[in-house]
């Protein structure tokens, strides 16, 4: 009998094993679980596509929430200070108007027409091409940005705590500045606060995206504006206010170098959340009825206003209390406590200010994490919860090295910068401009003009009078300017 000759003893074991497996599956509902997980995944994907910002105001609040953050209140003053003041701001403003708003609009166009994460968006709009590497670079940039961002947000948490315990009272300027230095160079507290902040960011992103944050942004963003204006009033009535304001608004072009110009561009990209796909992602959540150009102009306007107001709050105090304008990343944490101390009700303002700074940081950090998470969900097919946790843990690991680069790891430096400075500098001045360059090249040279026009006019619902100007800027001016500034700034091209 042929059959019995070929009969393998192993099969004797296999048959009962298969039966056992069958019952295992049946009793543990294994298959059902599997299907459920898949269903959950599909539901999430669909939900993600359907989900969008609820209203026009919601779009503005969430997008401005992303733009307005530590970049305006912490980074803008310190970078302005290290780059000599007025001239830097002048160049910054020109870049916002001529280059960065247009890159923002390009990101919105890509996101809203593709309805996908940055990598998926390029794959969809340019199938079979290599454009999706631009999206991938954005995902990498998100890691780098959130790593040092969470360090500074952690400092903010400590300063909330210090405000509560009234730690600034009766301290002179030099005591306040060494207070910051001592805290920053510790190895425990700064890391702890950073992890708390990352936890908050992860928690918001896990528990459904915009509902909570859209709601809070709408209340807290205007409140932030009010607090800054009150601080401004206190600041400009300080003794040396004039010096501070002239440092801000009197351009001294002799201080401008190639590096200053690159930093102005980098700061504009960073502050407006442009160049790494955050706005491609948010663009995919914007309703087809919204006017994208209006949204971009409004968000850029709010963001610039907050940055300038933050500058006005800080520089008079810098001069009044004898702090170096070029003090670097600690500038806000050193100058503002001096003002709070001298204000009636300083205790409450200090607390309010740092809480609002935290909120501003959170509405931005979630927009950075969202890029990584949506990429994990849509491209790597992860469930949202898992994607968020994995991304959060990986970023925290990089982030801890950033925080410790002021303490235990301060010995490690590259090009004369510690890890923090290196990531801070390279994100804004390398990753974002390169990302932005490819984004404008995509819209300017690759994507069909007709599609761009459709997206800008909501399928012909209204006229886009600025269309040819926009295309001209995006096709020629922006890419050439970014390339020159970048090469000149890193020293590869000398003028
Ligand atoms: N713009 C934010 C700020 O000013 C930070 C930020 C959020 C960001 N998303 C971004 C920066 C994307 C660059 C790219 O604090």
Boltz pocket constraint, residues with backbone or C-beta under 6 A from the ligand:
constraints:
  - pocket:
      binder: B
      contacts: [[A, 66], [A, 67], [A, 68], [A, 69], [A, 70], [A, 71], [A, 72], [A, 145], [A, 269], [A, 270], [A, 271], [A, 272], [A, 273], [A, 274], [A, 275], [A, 276], [A, 278], [A, 360], [A, 364], [A, 365], [A, 367], [A, 368], [A, 432]]
      max_distance: 6.0
